[in-house]
Amino acid sequence: MDLFNNLALGFGVAFTLQNLMYAFIGCLLGTLIGVLPGIGPVATIAMLLPATYALPPVAALIMLAGIYYGAQYGGSTTAILVNLPGESSSVVTTLDGYQMARQGRAGPALAAAGIGSFFAGCVGTLILAAFAAPLTEVAFKFGPAEYFSLMILGLIGAVVLASGSLLKALSMIILGLLLGLIGTDVNSGVARYSFDIPELTDGIGFIVIAMGVFGYGEIISNLGKSDDEREVFTAKVTGLMPNAEDFKRMAPAILRGTTLGSALGILPGGGALLAAFAAYTIEKKTKLKPGEMPFGKGNIRGVAAPESANNAGSQTSFIPLLTLGIPPNAVMALMVGAMTIHNIQPGPQVMTSNPELFWGLIASMWIGNAMLIILNLPLIGIWIKLLTVPYRWLFPAIVLFCSIGVYSTNNNTWDIWMVAAFGVIGYMAFIKLGCEPAPLLLGFILGPMMEENLRRAMLLSRGDWSVFVTRPLSLGLLIAAALLLVIVLLPSVKKKREETFVED
């Protein structure tokens, strides 16, 4: 009964005119940036963080959440129509979705992506609502030692699940941790690693790093591409609904993708992206039925499964954020930043101290998923037109918006120069060297929290390091982290991991 009462409270909050409006704005923006390749939800949320200062906390988080799962929907549109994934988790959708579009079956492909996304989004939200309260009860049993061990597990998980080189992911985590140390020591009040620069005594702003690395870095990268790479789909999309045979084939794929995405979305390091790749891999290993298209040639299961998986994963990734205060991916790290802006401490106390925010956000996800079906399928023509906008018109507007946003946070021009510097670093390190930016952001967010919990644990234990292994929950988390590291370094697992992330 408690669950129904809580959901009733949540829907009461979500169904206010103001929150419905911000849910719609978030879903619309999410779809828009999902459709436009090269921007992505992380860059958009990073750019919009300063704008949330003026909004009520509930409305701000509802809008930012809408941008995240809206981008999962929108990313499939360009993946299917022009072979350009608007969002990273839509990369796999291009393999069969674009082939279906070339065969004149763009309508069924878009419908399969939309229906799979809607079903998976609803199931993911239901899992979030069902497990949030029990997990929050468990979280109250966590002390400083347990939180420190949990963050160790989270960072190792981010390294393991990051695509590409493990060494590069580890180096990005360490760099993020080091950047988080810049500023004034909380205990002693002494400035550290500030190099006698007054602006660095307060540390580097989260918005500065997020905007620079994701916003400016992506802009520099896209400016290096020619307009010829932006292929425009000119054919008319007809016959939107899949036929009976399509439904028969895609229904089991949607269920498999939803189940897999719901489980992997909770994991740190980009579960929605991993879920999409894993769902496609499983479908490829499932035997083809007579008359069914091969994978890579226009199989509808190759669209339905990964789209279901990435949407289910995007919903369940809110579980560790809302229950434990631990961000599992870059977008959730930005959500931590948004909550901090509004003086809300992420973690189990959110449910008890601010139930309207907690359950209102969960309820808004159902409403948002319904809005996205309306936004994506009937308005396909508008989204196609957007793809013809030259990038040379888009990037000055993005740069201007970023500069105004970051300046408004502290009224300091230093921040604008810092964003530009991190933009260059983001381009060189993440685009040219092939490193992943998400581990850096997670390291930067979790670093100060790890330091605080480490110090508190040591103070409470009077300097006894064994506190991390004598407390059963802390020991269990550290063993899980060690096992995760050992398993991923096994030659067979390492080879399989590389195959999963290079699925072309």
N, C-alpha and C positions, 0 to 999 in steps of 0.2 A: 504493500500500500504506500510505503514511503516513496517508492520510485514514482508512482502515479501522482502523488501530491507534489513532489519536486518538479515533475514535468509540467504539471498544471501551473505551478509558479513560473516556470521557465517560459511557457507559451503565453502567459499573461504579460510577461516582460517583453517578449519578442514581438507580440502582436500590437504593440503601441505604434502609432503612426510614425514617430521619429525613428524607432528601431527598424521598422519595415522599410523605411526610406533608405537608411544606411545599409541594410542588408542588400537592397536592390542596387545601390551605388557600388557596393563591394563586388557583387556578382557581375555587374555590367563592366566594371574596370578589369576584373579578373578575366572575363571573356575577351575583352579588348586586347589586353596585353598577352593573353594566351594566343590570340590570332596573329598578332604582330611578332614575327620572329626576332629573337635577339634582345628582348627586353626582360621578360620573365617575372615571376611573382616576387622573388627576393629583391630585385632592383626596385620594383614598384613599391613594395611595402617599405623598403629603406627610404625611398624618396618621400613617402607620405607620412612617415613617423612624426616629423615636426608638425604636420597639419592636425594630428590627433590631440595636440595640447588643448585646443579649444573645444574638443568634443567631450561629452560625458564618457566615463570609462566603458560602460556597456556598449554604447553606440560605436565607439572607436574599435573595440575588439571584434564586434560583429562585422564591421566593415572590412577590417584587415583579414578576418577569417574568410569572408566572402571572396576576397581577392585571391586567396590561396587556392581554395577548391574550385573557384571559377576558372582559374588559369588551367587547371587539369582538364576541364571541359573544352575551353577555347583552343588549347594546344592541339587537340585532335583534328580541328577543322583544317588548319594549314597542313598538318601531316598528311591528311587524306587528299586534299585538293591540289596542293602544289609541292608535295614531297619535302616540305620544310617543317620540322617539328617546332611549333611555337613555344613549347615548354619541354625541358629535358626528359621528363618521363613519357613524352609522346614520341620519342625516337623510334621505339619498336613499332608503333602504329603505322609509320611510313611504309614498312616492308610489305604489308598486304593492303593497307588502306588506299595507297596511291595507285596500286595495280588495279584495284576495284574501280577507282575513279576513271582510269584510262580505258577500262572496259565498258564505261557508261553506267557503272553501278555506284556512283558517288553517293546517291540518295540512301540506299540500304547500308552503305558503310558508315555514313554520318548518323543514321538512325541507330545502328548497332552500337556505336560509340556513345550516343546520347542515352539510350535505354540502359546499357551496361553501367554507365556512369551514375545514372539516377538510382538504380537498384543498389549498386555497391555503396553509394554515398549514404543512402537511407540505412542500410545494414550496419555500416561503419558507425554511424551516429547512434544507432540503437545499442551497439556494443559499448560505445563510449558512455552512454547513459546508464547502462546496466552495471558496468564494472567500476565506474568512477567512485561511487560511495564506498564499496568494500576496500578498494585500493587506498582510498584516503584514510580509512581506519588503520590500515597497515602502516601508512606513512607516519601516523602519529607516534608509532613505536620507534621511529628513527631518531637517534641521537647524533651528535657531531661526527662520531667515528663511522656510523652507518652511512651518513650523507657523503663523507669523504670517500668511502669505499665504493658507493654507488656512482659517484662522479668519475672515479678511476675506471669503473666498468663502462660507463657511458663514453669516455674518451677512447678507450680501447675498441669499443664497438664502432665508433665513428671511423677509426683507422681501418678496421677490418672491412667494413661495408663501403668504404670510399672506393670509387672506381679508379683504376690505374694503379700506380706503384704504391706499395705499402710504405716504402721509405719516404716518398714525397708526402704522403698523408701524415705520417708521424712527424716529419719536419714542420708541417703546417700547424699541427697541434701544439708543438713546442713553441713555435713563433707566436701563436695566439696567446699561450700562457705567459710568455715573456712580455708581450704588449700589455697584458692585463696587470702586470706588476708596476708599470709606470704610474707615478703619482705620489701621493703622500701616504706613508705607512699609518694605518689606522691606530695601532697601539702606541707607537712612539711619537707620531706627528712629524716625523722627519721626511723630507722630500727624497725620493729615490728614483734613479734613472731619468731625472728631468733635465740633466745637462745644463743646469742654471738658467733654463728657459722658464720664465714665470708661468706661461700658458700651460706648461706640462705638469705643473705641481698638482693640478686637479685630475691628472690622467688624460688619456685620449678618449674622446667621446665615442660611444658605441655607434651613434648615427654617422659620425665622420668616417669610421672604418667601413660601415655597411654601404653607405652611399658611394664612397670612393672605389672600393673593391668591386662591388656589384654594378652600381650605376655607371660611373665614369669608365670603368674597365670594359664593360660591354659596349659602351659608345665608341671607344677607341678601336675595339676589335671590329665593330660593324663598319666603321669608316674605312677600314682597310679592305672591305669587300666591294666588288663592282655591282652596279645595279642589275647586271645580267644574271646575277645569282638569285635575284628576286623574281622567280618565274610566276607569271600570272595565269590563273585558271579562268578561261573565258567561256568554257562550255556551260550550258544551262543545266542545273541540277533538277532532274525530274524523277518521278517514282520514288518518293521518299521512304515509304514503308517497305520493310523486308517481306518476302513472301513466306509461305508456310514452311518451306524447306529451310530457309534461312533461320527462321525462329527455332526450328527443331535442332539445328546445328549449333546455334549460338547460345541457347539457354544453358546447357551444361557448362559451356566455356565461361559464361558470366558467373555461374555459381562457383566454379573452381577459382576463377580470378578474384572473386569477392572474398572467398575463404582465405586464400593466400595473402592478399593485400591487407586484410584485417589483422593477420598475425604479424606480417613483416613491417607494417606501418609503425608499430610500437617501438621497433628496434632503432637505436641511434645511428645516425649517419646517412639518412636519405632512404628510408624504408620504402617510400612510394616509388622511387626510381628502381630500386632493386626488385620490388614486387612486379613491376611491369615486365622487366627482363625475365624474371623467374617464371611468370605466368605464360609468357610466350614460349619459353623453353619447354615447359610441361605440355603445352598444346602441340608443339612439334613432335614430341615423343608419343603423343596419343595417335593411335592408328587412324589413317584416313578411311572414310567410308566410300563406297562405290559412287563415282560421279563427283566427288568432292575435289575442289581445286587444291593443288599442292601449295604448301606454305611458301610465301614469297612471290606467288603468282596471282593472289587475290582471294585468299581463304578468309571468309567472314569471321571465323574463330580467331584469326590472327589480329583482328581489330577489337572484337568484343572482350577477349580475356585480358589483354594488357590495360585497356581503358577501365575495365572494372577494377582491376588490381590497384592501379595508381589512385583511383578515387577512394576506394576503401582505405588504402594506406594513408591518404591525406587526412581522412577523418580520425582514424585511430591514433595518428601521431599526436593528437591533442591529449591523449590519456596520460603519458608521463609528464607533460607540461602542467596539466591542471591538478594532477594528484600528488606529484612529487616535486614539482617546480624545476624539473630537469628538461631542457629542450633537446629533443631527439634529432633535430635537423636545423638547417640554417633559417628556415622560415619561422620555426618555433622559437629560435633564439631571438629573432626580431620581435616576436610576440612578447617575449620576456622583457625586451626593451620597452615595448608599448605599455606593459603593465607597470614597469618601474617608473615611467613618465608620470603615471597617474597615482604614484605612491601605493601600489598594490604589490605585496610580496608574493611572488608565485610559490605555490606549494599547497599542502593539505589544508592550511588555515583559510584558503580562499572559499572553500565550500561552507565553512561555518561562519566566517566573518562577513562574507559577501555572497550569500546564496543567490541573490537576484542576478549578479554578474555570471556566476558559475552556470546555473541552469538556464538563464536567458541565452547565453552563448550556445549551449547545446541545442536548445529548442530552435534557435535561429538557423541551425544547419539544415534541419528538415525543410524549413521555409525556403532557404537559399537553394537547396537542390531542386525544389519545385520551380523556383524562378529561373534556374539555369536551363531547364528543359524548354521553357517558353522562349528564353533568350537565344538559345542555340539553334533549334531546328527551324522555326519559321523565318528567322532573320538571316539565313545563310547568305542571301544575296548581298546584304549590307556588309557582312564580314569579308566577303570576297572583294568588294569595292575598296575596303580599307587596305588591302594588300597592294593596291596600285599607288599608294602615297609614297613619294620618294623619300628615302631616309634622310637626305640633306635638309628636308623641311622638319623632320621629327627631332633630330638630335639637338638643334639649338634650343628648342622649347624644353627638352629634357634637362639640358645643362642649366638653363635659366631657372627652372623650377627647383633643381637641386641646390643651386647657390642661394636662392631666396630662403629655401627651407632650412638649410644648415646655418645660415646667418641668423635667422630668427630665433634659433634655440638659445644662443648666448650673446647675440648682438656683437659678434667678434669676427673680424676679417681673417684672423689666424685660422679659424676653422675652415674657411673656404680654401685657403692654401693647402691645408692638411688633406682635405678631400681630393684636391687635384693631385697631391703627392701619392696618396693611396690609390688613385685611379691609375697612375703610371705603374705603381708596384703591382696592382691587380692585373694590368695588361701583360706586364713582363713575366710575372711569376705564374699566373693562372692560365693565360691564353698561350703565351709563347713557350713556357717551360712545361705546360701540361699538368700543373699542380691543381688540386681542388680547393676552392675557397671555403667551402662549408666547414671542414675541420678547423681552419683558422678562426672562424667566427665562434664555433663551439668552444674552442680553447680560450678565446678572449672572454666569453661570457662565464665559463665555468671556472677559470683561473682564480679570480678574486673569491669566489664562493668556496673553492677547494682550500685556499689559504686560510680563510676565516674558520672553516670547520676543522681544519688540521690544528690550528692554534687553540681553538676551544677544546678539542679532544685532548690535546696535550696538557692544557691548563687543568682540566677536570681530573686527569689521571696523574697529575703531578710529574709530568715529563716521562711517563712510562709508555714506551712505544708499543708494548705488548697489548695495549688497549684495542688495537685494530684486529688482533687475532683471538683475543679472549672473549670478545662479544660475538655470539653465534651468528647473528645476522650480518655483521661486518665481515666476519671470516668467510661466510658463504658467498658474499658478493666478490671478495678478493679471489676466491678459488674459481668462481665463474669467469672472472676477468682473465686469470692465468690460463684456464682451459681454452677460452676463446682464442687467446694468442697462440697457444700451442697447436690447436686444431688448424688454424689458418696457415701456419707455417709448414704443415705436413705437405710433402710434394704433390700428392694426388689432389688434395683440397685446393692447393695453390693453383694448380693447372686448371681445375674446374672453375675456379673463381675468375681466372683470366678469360676463359671461354665465355662465361656468362656476361661479362662486361664488354666483350668485343663480339657482339651479335649482329653481324652484317651479312 
